[in-house]
């Protein structure tokens, strides 16, 4: 089946709009008398996803370009201040959209999950670190894979072996990764259950005897690197086979979806911009699955 940006935008809008209509708790109160928004929340979320897929990090430039690129789909597009203000209030709706799209495929029922974290830089100067509204939530951390220090947050992401996001969290770089993992499983238990038991592949940052015991009690088998003084663990072949998946997912988020160029300067700003990128990746995989594409995580049909 032929796929392009227009078909993805149309399918995504319909899915999000139907989901929001079926979930009154996600619809903000509006008085019966007054101005009616010219663009709905579902339309705005779809426009935000297209912004990321087309590689526009600057909202002002994006809205100027969008009138030419997607004006045939969205006759009305707000100006940048209104777009930014509305978008920052849509974190619950975007989070809901990610879960709905993931559950609308068979991929999330796969018994293997992969957990990893990646840096999300939020500033490069000491002045920013001291005066930013993110101070206290963001902090200094170290990225071992790139041998660099950064100031910002860590994105903890759990995906299927296909790269489909299942659960995510933004945390201070100094936060214990094992505690974050336990919280992710505790807050979304339905995403970490399988009739035959779940296999969770993690790196050394998440390994801990008490954490592994807790996960085993939740019917989750942990596959992790062995300690130096530990005998080889079962699942070593699986560990090497699927670890590349989460690394490539992080590369997709950074290189193609601009994760490190989010431009957020406040808690709400950073949150919504990260959710934009997670939702864009989820929507791509969801649409590729429904249209029978051979590569689930391919953005080629939508990034131009």
SEPATI-997419 format. One record per residue (C-alpha): residue number from 1; x, y, z. Coordinates in steps of 0.5 Angstrom, whole numbers, plus 500, padded with zeros to 3 digits. Each point is the difference from the previous one (the first is absolute). Layout:
BEGIN
<site><seq>NUM</seq><x>X</x><y>Y</y><z>Z</z></site>
...
% end
This chain:
BEGIN
<site><seq>1</seq><x>500</x><y>500</y><z>500</z></site>
<site><seq>2</seq><x>503</x><y>507</y><z>498</z></site>
<site><seq>3</seq><x>501</x><y>504</y><z>506</z></site>
<site><seq>4</seq><x>502</x><y>508</y><z>501</z></site>
<site><seq>5</seq><x>500</x><y>505</y><z>505</z></site>
<site><seq>6</seq><x>492</x><y>502</y><z>498</z></site>
<site><seq>7</seq><x>498</x><y>493</y><z>501</z></site>
<site><seq>8</seq><x>503</x><y>500</y><z>507</z></site>
<site><seq>9</seq><x>498</x><y>507</y><z>502</z></site>
<site><seq>10</seq><x>493</x><y>498</y><z>498</z></site>
<site><seq>11</seq><x>500</x><y>493</y><z>504</z></site>
<site><seq>12</seq><x>503</x><y>503</y><z>506</z></site>
<site><seq>13</seq><x>495</x><y>506</y><z>500</z></site>
<site><seq>14</seq><x>494</x><y>495</y><z>500</z></site>
<site><seq>15</seq><x>503</x><y>495</y><z>505</z></site>
<site><seq>16</seq><x>502</x><y>506</y><z>505</z></site>
<site><seq>17</seq><x>493</x><y>504</y><z>499</z></site>
<site><seq>18</seq><x>496</x><y>493</y><z>501</z></site>
<site><seq>19</seq><x>504</x><y>499</y><z>506</z></site>
<site><seq>20</seq><x>499</x><y>507</y><z>503</z></site>
<site><seq>21</seq><x>493</x><y>500</y><z>499</z></site>
<site><seq>22</seq><x>499</x><y>493</y><z>503</z></site>
<site><seq>23</seq><x>504</x><y>503</y><z>507</z></site>
<site><seq>24</seq><x>496</x><y>506</y><z>502</z></site>
<site><seq>25</seq><x>506</x><y>500</y><z>506</z></site>
<site><seq>26</seq><x>505</x><y>502</y><z>495</z></site>
<site><seq>27</seq><x>495</x><y>506</y><z>497</z></site>
<site><seq>28</seq><x>501</x><y>507</y><z>503</z></site>
<site><seq>29</seq><x>494</x><y>503</y><z>503</z></site>
<site><seq>30</seq><x>498</x><y>506</y><z>495</z></site>
<site><seq>31</seq><x>494</x><y>504</y><z>502</z></site>
<site><seq>32</seq><x>494</x><y>500</y><z>495</z></site>
<site><seq>33</seq><x>500</x><y>507</y><z>498</z></site>
<site><seq>34</seq><x>507</x><y>503</y><z>498</z></site>
<site><seq>35</seq><x>505</x><y>499</y><z>494</z></site>
<site><seq>36</seq><x>500</x><y>493</y><z>497</z></site>
<site><seq>37</seq><x>508</x><y>498</y><z>499</z></site>
<site><seq>38</seq><x>501</x><y>500</y><z>492</z></site>
<site><seq>39</seq><x>505</x><y>494</y><z>501</z></site>
<site><seq>40</seq><x>498</x><y>494</y><z>504</z></site>
<site><seq>41</seq><x>505</x><y>496</y><z>505</z></site>
<site><seq>42</seq><x>500</x><y>494</y><z>495</z></site>
<site><seq>43</seq><x>502</x><y>505</y><z>495</z></site>
<site><seq>44</seq><x>505</x><y>503</y><z>504</z></site>
<site><seq>45</seq><x>503</x><y>494</y><z>502</z></site>
<site><seq>46</seq><x>500</x><y>497</y><z>493</z></site>
<site><seq>47</seq><x>504</x><y>507</y><z>498</z></site>
<site><seq>48</seq><x>505</x><y>499</y><z>505</z></site>
<site><seq>49</seq><x>502</x><y>493</y><z>498</z></site>
<site><seq>50</seq><x>500</x><y>502</y><z>493</z></site>
<site><seq>51</seq><x>505</x><y>506</y><z>502</z></site>
<site><seq>52</seq><x>505</x><y>495</y><z>503</z></site>
<site><seq>53</seq><x>499</x><y>495</y><z>494</z></site>
<site><seq>54</seq><x>502</x><y>506</y><z>495</z></site>
<site><seq>55</seq><x>506</x><y>502</y><z>505</z></site>
<site><seq>56</seq><x>498</x><y>507</y><z>502</z></site>
<site><seq>57</seq><x>503</x><y>501</y><z>507</z></site>
<site><seq>58</seq><x>498</x><y>508</y><z>500</z></site>
<site><seq>59</seq><x>492</x><y>501</y><z>500</z></site>
<site><seq>60</seq><x>500</x><y>507</y><z>497</z></site>
<site><seq>61</seq><x>503</x><y>497</y><z>494</z></site>
<site><seq>62</seq><x>496</x><y>494</y><z>500</z></site>
<site><seq>63</seq><x>494</x><y>503</y><z>500</z></site>
<site><seq>64</seq><x>502</x><y>505</y><z>494</z></site>
<site><seq>65</seq><x>502</x><y>493</y><z>496</z></site>
<site><seq>66</seq><x>494</x><y>496</y><z>503</z></site>
<site><seq>67</seq><x>495</x><y>505</y><z>496</z></site>
<site><seq>68</seq><x>503</x><y>498</y><z>493</z></site>
<site><seq>69</seq><x>502</x><y>492</y><z>502</z></site>
<site><seq>70</seq><x>493</x><y>498</y><z>504</z></site>
<site><seq>71</seq><x>496</x><y>506</y><z>499</z></site>
<site><seq>72</seq><x>495</x><y>496</y><z>495</z></site>
<site><seq>73</seq><x>499</x><y>495</y><z>507</z></site>
<site><seq>74</seq><x>499</x><y>506</y><z>505</z></site>
<site><seq>75</seq><x>497</x><y>506</y><z>497</z></site>
<site><seq>76</seq><x>502</x><y>504</y><z>507</z></site>
<site><seq>77</seq><x>506</x><y>500</y><z>503</z></site>
<site><seq>78</seq><x>501</x><y>504</y><z>506</z></site>
<site><seq>79</seq><x>506</x><y>505</y><z>501</z></site>
<site><seq>80</seq><x>506</x><y>498</y><z>504</z></site>
<site><seq>81</seq><x>498</x><y>503</y><z>507</z></site>
<site><seq>82</seq><x>493</x><y>496</y><z>500</z></site>
<site><seq>83</seq><x>503</x><y>494</y><z>497</z></site>
<site><seq>84</seq><x>505</x><y>500</y><z>505</z></site>
<site><seq>85</seq><x>495</x><y>501</y><z>506</z></site>
<site><seq>86</seq><x>495</x><y>495</y><z>498</z></site>
<site><seq>87</seq><x>505</x><y>495</y><z>499</z></site>
<site><seq>88</seq><x>503</x><y>500</y><z>507</z></site>
<site><seq>89</seq><x>494</x><y>499</y><z>503</z></site>
<site><seq>90</seq><x>499</x><y>493</y><z>496</z></site>
<site><seq>91</seq><x>505</x><y>496</y><z>503</z></site>
<site><seq>92</seq><x>494</x><y>495</y><z>503</z></site>
<site><seq>93</seq><x>497</x><y>499</y><z>493</z></site>
<site><seq>94</seq><x>507</x><y>499</y><z>497</z></site>
<site><seq>95</seq><x>501</x><y>495</y><z>505</z></site>
<site><seq>96</seq><x>493</x><y>497</y><z>499</z></site>
<site><seq>97</seq><x>502</x><y>500</y><z>492</z></site>
<site><seq>98</seq><x>506</x><y>496</y><z>501</z></site>
<site><seq>99</seq><x>497</x><y>494</y><z>504</z></site>
<site><seq>100</seq><x>494</x><y>500</y><z>496</z></site>
<site><seq>101</seq><x>504</x><y>499</y><z>493</z></site>
<site><seq>102</seq><x>505</x><y>495</y><z>504</z></site>
<site><seq>103</seq><x>494</x><y>496</y><z>502</z></site>
<site><seq>104</seq><x>497</x><y>500</y><z>493</z></site>
<site><seq>105</seq><x>505</x><y>495</y><z>497</z></site>
<site><seq>106</seq><x>502</x><y>493</y><z>502</z></site>
<site><seq>107</seq><x>507</x><y>502</y><z>501</z></site>
<site><seq>108</seq><x>499</x><y>502</y><z>507</z></site>
<site><seq>109</seq><x>498</x><y>493</y><z>502</z></site>
<site><seq>110</seq><x>507</x><y>498</y><z>498</z></site>
<site><seq>111</seq><x>503</x><y>496</y><z>506</z></site>
<site><seq>112</seq><x>506</x><y>504</y><z>500</z></site>
<site><seq>113</seq><x>502</x><y>507</y><z>503</z></site>
<site><seq>114</seq><x>506</x><y>504</y><z>499</z></site>
<site><seq>115</seq><x>502</x><y>506</y><z>505</z></site>
<site><seq>116</seq><x>505</x><y>505</y><z>499</z></site>
<site><seq>117</seq><x>501</x><y>508</y><z>502</z></site>
<site><seq>118</seq><x>503</x><y>505</y><z>496</z></site>
<site><seq>119</seq><x>503</x><y>507</y><z>501</z></site>
<site><seq>120</seq><x>495</x><y>506</y><z>499</z></site>
<site><seq>121</seq><x>504</x><y>506</y><z>500</z></site>
<site><seq>122</seq><x>497</x><y>507</y><z>502</z></site>
<site><seq>123</seq><x>505</x><y>505</y><z>500</z></site>
<site><seq>124</seq><x>508</x><y>501</y><z>499</z></site>
<site><seq>125</seq><x>502</x><y>506</y><z>505</z></site>
<site><seq>126</seq><x>501</x><y>500</y><z>507</z></site>
<site><seq>127</seq><x>495</x><y>506</y><z>500</z></site>
<site><seq>128</seq><x>494</x><y>496</y><z>497</z></site>
<site><seq>129</seq><x>501</x><y>495</y><z>505</z></site>
<site><seq>130</seq><x>500</x><y>505</y><z>506</z></site>
<site><seq>131</seq><x>494</x><y>504</y><z>497</z></site>
<site><seq>132</seq><x>496</x><y>495</y><z>496</z></site>
<site><seq>133</seq><x>493</x><y>499</y><z>502</z></site>
<site><seq>134</seq><x>502</x><y>492</y><z>500</z></site>
<site><seq>135</seq><x>505</x><y>501</y><z>505</z></site>
<site><seq>136</seq><x>499</x><y>495</y><z>506</z></site>
<site><seq>137</seq><x>496</x><y>495</y><z>495</z></site>
<site><seq>138</seq><x>506</x><y>500</y><z>495</z></site>
<site><seq>139</seq><x>507</x><y>499</y><z>502</z></site>
<site><seq>140</seq><x>507</x><y>498</y><z>498</z></site>
<site><seq>141</seq><x>501</x><y>493</y><z>497</z></site>
<site><seq>142</seq><x>505</x><y>496</y><z>496</z></site>
<site><seq>143</seq><x>499</x><y>496</y><z>494</z></site>
<site><seq>144</seq><x>505</x><y>494</y><z>500</z></site>
<site><seq>145</seq><x>498</x><y>498</y><z>492</z></site>
<site><seq>146</seq><x>503</x><y>507</y><z>498</z></site>
<site><seq>147</seq><x>505</x><y>502</y><z>506</z></site>
<site><seq>148</seq><x>497</x><y>506</y><z>501</z></site>
<site><seq>149</seq><x>496</x><y>504</y><z>506</z></site>
<site><seq>150</seq><x>494</x><y>504</y><z>499</z></site>
<site><seq>151</seq><x>495</x><y>504</y><z>504</z></site>
<site><seq>152</seq><x>493</x><y>498</y><z>499</z></site>
<site><seq>153</seq><x>495</x><y>494</y><z>501</z></site>
<site><seq>154</seq><x>500</x><y>492</y><z>498</z></site>
<site><seq>155</seq><x>495</x><y>497</y><z>496</z></site>
<site><seq>156</seq><x>499</x><y>493</y><z>502</z></site>
<site><seq>157</seq><x>496</x><y>496</y><z>495</z></site>
<site><seq>158</seq><x>497</x><y>493</y><z>500</z></site>
<site><seq>159</seq><x>499</x><y>497</y><z>493</z></site>
<site><seq>160</seq><x>498</x><y>494</y><z>496</z></site>
<site><seq>161</seq><x>505</x><y>496</y><z>496</z></site>
<site><seq>162</seq><x>497</x><y>504</y><z>494</z></site>
<site><seq>163</seq><x>501</x><y>507</y><z>503</z></site>
<site><seq>164</seq><x>493</x><y>502</y><z>502</z></site>
<site><seq>165</seq><x>500</x><y>504</y><z>507</z></site>
<site><seq>166</seq><x>497</x><y>497</y><z>505</z></site>
<site><seq>167</seq><x>502</x><y>504</y><z>506</z></site>
<site><seq>168</seq><x>504</x><y>506</y><z>501</z></site>
<site><seq>169</seq><x>502</x><y>505</y><z>506</z></site>
<site><seq>170</seq><x>504</x><y>506</y><z>500</z></site>
<site><seq>171</seq><x>505</x><y>501</y><z>506</z></site>
<site><seq>172</seq><x>506</x><y>503</y><z>503</z></site>
<site><seq>173</seq><x>506</x><y>497</y><z>498</z></site>
<site><seq>174</seq><x>502</x><y>498</y><z>507</z></site>
<site><seq>175</seq><x>494</x><y>496</y><z>501</z></site>
<site><seq>176</seq><x>501</x><y>493</y><z>501</z></site>
<site><seq>177</seq><x>498</x><y>497</y><z>494</z></site>
<site><seq>178</seq><x>497</x><y>493</y><z>504</z></site>
<site><seq>179</seq><x>495</x><y>505</y><z>504</z></site>
<site><seq>180</seq><x>498</x><y>503</y><z>493</z></site>
<site><seq>181</seq><x>499</x><y>493</y><z>497</z></site>
<site><seq>182</seq><x>496</x><y>498</y><z>506</z></site>
<site><seq>183</seq><x>496</x><y>506</y><z>500</z></site>
<site><seq>184</seq><x>498</x><y>499</y><z>492</z></site>
<site><seq>185</seq><x>498</x><y>492</y><z>502</z></site>
<site><seq>186</seq><x>496</x><y>503</y><z>506</z></site>
<site><seq>187</seq><x>496</x><y>505</y><z>496</z></site>
<site><seq>188</seq><x>499</x><y>496</y><z>494</z></site>
<site><seq>189</seq><x>499</x><y>493</y><z>502</z></site>
<site><seq>190</seq><x>496</x><y>498</y><z>494</z></site>
<site><seq>191</seq><x>505</x><y>502</y><z>495</z></site>
<site><seq>192</seq><x>505</x><y>495</y><z>504</z></site>
<site><seq>193</seq><x>496</x><y>494</y><z>500</z></site>
<site><seq>194</seq><x>499</x><y>494</y><z>496</z></site>
<site><seq>195</seq><x>497</x><y>493</y><z>501</z></site>
<site><seq>196</seq><x>506</x><y>496</y><z>499</z></site>
<site><seq>197</seq><x>504</x><y>505</y><z>504</z></site>
<site><seq>198</seq><x>504</x><y>506</y><z>497</z></site>
<site><seq>199</seq><x>508</x><y>501</y><z>499</z></site>
<site><seq>200</seq><x>503</x><y>506</y><z>501</z></site>
<site><seq>201</seq><x>507</x><y>502</y><z>497</z></site>
<site><seq>202</seq><x>504</x><y>505</y><z>504</z></site>
<site><seq>203</seq><x>507</x><y>503</y><z>500</z></site>
<site><seq>204</seq><x>504</x><y>500</y><z>506</z></site>
<site><seq>205</seq><x>498</x><y>506</y><z>503</z></site>
<site><seq>206</seq><x>493</x><y>497</y><z>501</z></site>
<site><seq>207</seq><x>503</x><y>494</y><z>504</z></site>
<site><seq>208</seq><x>499</x><y>499</y><z>507</z></site>
<site><seq>209</seq><x>498</x><y>493</y><z>504</z></site>
<site><seq>210</seq><x>494</x><y>503</y><z>504</z></site>
<site><seq>211</seq><x>498</x><y>504</y><z>493</z></site>
<site><seq>212</seq><x>500</x><y>493</y><z>497</z></site>
<site><seq>213</seq><x>497</x><y>496</y><z>505</z></site>
<site><seq>214</seq><x>494</x><y>505</y><z>500</z></site>
<site><seq>215</seq><x>499</x><y>500</y><z>493</z></site>
<site><seq>216</seq><x>500</x><y>492</y><z>500</z></site>
<site><seq>217</seq><x>495</x><y>500</y><z>505</z></site>
<site><seq>218</seq><x>496</x><y>505</y><z>495</z></site>
<site><seq>219</seq><x>501</x><y>494</y><z>495</z></site>
<site><seq>220</seq><x>505</x><y>503</y><z>496</z></site>
<site><seq>221</seq><x>507</x><y>497</y><z>498</z></site>
<site><seq>222</seq><x>506</x><y>504</y><z>500</z></site>
<site><seq>223</seq><x>505</x><y>499</y><z>495</z></site>
<site><seq>224</seq><x>506</x><y>505</y><z>502</z></site>
<site><seq>225</seq><x>508</x><y>500</y><z>499</z></site>
<site><seq>226</seq><x>503</x><y>495</y><z>505</z></site>
<site><seq>227</seq><x>505</x><y>503</y><z>506</z></site>
<site><seq>228</seq><x>507</x><y>499</y><z>499</z></site>
<site><seq>229</seq><x>500</x><y>495</y><z>506</z></site>
<site><seq>230</seq><x>494</x><y>497</y><z>497</z></site>
<site><seq>231</seq><x>499</x><y>493</y><z>496</z></site>
<site><seq>232</seq><x>497</x><y>501</y><z>493</z></site>
<site><seq>233</seq><x>493</x><y>502</y><z>500</z></site>
<site><seq>234</seq><x>495</x><y>496</y><z>496</z></site>
<site><seq>235</seq><x>497</x><y>505</y><z>494</z></site>
<site><seq>236</seq><x>507</x><y>503</y><z>498</z></site>
<site><seq>237</seq><x>499</x><y>498</y><z>493</z></site>
<site><seq>238</seq><x>493</x><y>504</y><z>501</z></site>
<site><seq>239</seq><x>503</x><y>506</y><z>503</z></site>
<site><seq>240</seq><x>505</x><y>501</y><z>494</z></site>
<site><seq>241</seq><x>495</x><y>499</y><z>495</z></site>
<site><seq>242</seq><x>495</x><y>505</y><z>503</z></site>
<site><seq>243</seq><x>504</x><y>505</y><z>503</z></site>
<site><seq>244</seq><x>501</x><y>503</y><z>493</z></site>
<site><seq>245</seq><x>493</x><y>502</y><z>500</z></site>
<site><seq>246</seq><x>499</x><y>505</y><z>505</z></site>
<site><seq>247</seq><x>507</x><y>503</y><z>498</z></site>
<site><seq>248</seq><x>497</x><y>501</y><z>493</z></site>
<site><seq>249</seq><x>494</x><y>503</y><z>503</z></site>
<site><seq>250</seq><x>504</x><y>505</y><z>504</z></site>
<site><seq>251</seq><x>503</x><y>502</y><z>493</z></site>
<site><seq>252</seq><x>494</x><y>501</y><z>497</z></site>
<site><seq>253</seq><x>497</x><y>504</y><z>505</z></site>
<site><seq>254</seq><x>506</x><y>504</y><z>500</z></site>
<site><seq>255</seq><x>503</x><y>500</y><z>493</z></site>
<site><seq>256</seq><x>493</x><y>500</y><z>496</z></site>
<site><seq>257</seq><x>495</x><y>503</y><z>505</z></site>
<site><seq>258</seq><x>505</x><y>505</y><z>504</z></site>
<site><seq>259</seq><x>499</x><y>498</y><z>507</z></site>
<site><seq>260</seq><x>506</x><y>504</y><z>502</z></site>
<site><seq>261</seq><x>498</x><y>506</y><z>496</z></site>
<site><seq>262</seq><x>493</x><y>501</y><z>504</z></site>
<site><seq>263</seq><x>501</x><y>507</y><z>502</z></site>
<site><seq>264</seq><x>496</x><y>499</y><z>506</z></site>
<site><seq>265</seq><x>502</x><y>505</y><z>506</z></site>
<site><seq>266</seq><x>494</x><y>499</y><z>505</z></site>
<site><seq>267</seq><x>498</x><y>493</y><z>503</z></site>
<site><seq>268</seq><x>493</x><y>500</y><z>496</z></site>
<site><seq>269</seq><x>504</x><y>502</y><z>494</z></site>
<site><seq>270</seq><x>505</x><y>495</y><z>500</z></site>
<site><seq>271</seq><x>495</x><y>495</y><z>502</z></site>
<site><seq>272</seq><x>496</x><y>501</y><z>494</z></site>
<site><seq>273</seq><x>505</x><y>500</y><z>495</z></site>
<site><seq>274</seq><x>503</x><y>493</y><z>502</z></site>
<site><seq>275</seq><x>493</x><y>498</y><z>500</z></site>
<site><seq>276</seq><x>499</x><y>503</y><z>493</z></site>
<site><seq>277</seq><x>506</x><y>495</y><z>498</z></site>
<site><seq>278</seq><x>498</x><y>494</y><z>503</z></site>
<site><seq>279</seq><x>493</x><y>501</y><z>497</z></site>
<site><seq>280</seq><x>503</x><y>501</y><z>493</z></site>
<site><seq>281</seq><x>504</x><y>494</y><z>501</z></site>
<site><seq>282</seq><x>494</x><y>496</y><z>503</z></site>
<site><seq>283</seq><x>495</x><y>502</y><z>494</z></site>
<site><seq>284</seq><x>505</x><y>498</y><z>495</z></site>
<site><seq>285</seq><x>501</x><y>493</y><z>502</z></site>
<site><seq>286</seq><x>492</x><y>500</y><z>501</z></site>
<site><seq>287</seq><x>499</x><y>502</y><z>493</z></site>
<site><seq>288</seq><x>505</x><y>496</y><z>497</z></site>
<site><seq>289</seq><x>497</x><y>494</y><z>504</z></site>
<site><seq>290</seq><x>493</x><y>501</y><z>497</z></site>
<site><seq>291</seq><x>503</x><y>501</y><z>493</z></site>
<site><seq>292</seq><x>504</x><y>494</y><z>500</z></site>
<site><seq>293</seq><x>507</x><y>503</y><z>499</z></site>
<site><seq>294</seq><x>506</x><y>496</y><z>501</z></site>
<site><seq>295</seq><x>504</x><y>504</y><z>504</z></site>
<site><seq>296</seq><x>496</x><y>503</y><z>506</z></site>
<site><seq>297</seq><x>504</x><y>506</y><z>502</z></site>
<site><seq>298</seq><x>501</x><y>503</y><z>493</z></site>
<site><seq>299</seq><x>499</x><y>507</y><z>500</z></site>
<site><seq>300</seq><x>502</x><y>500</y><z>492</z></site>
<site><seq>301</seq><x>493</x><y>501</y><z>498</z></site>
<site><seq>302</seq><x>498</x><y>506</y><z>505</z></site>
<site><seq>303</seq><x>506</x><y>504</y><z>501</z></site>
<site><seq>304</seq><x>500</x><y>504</y><z>493</z></site>
% end
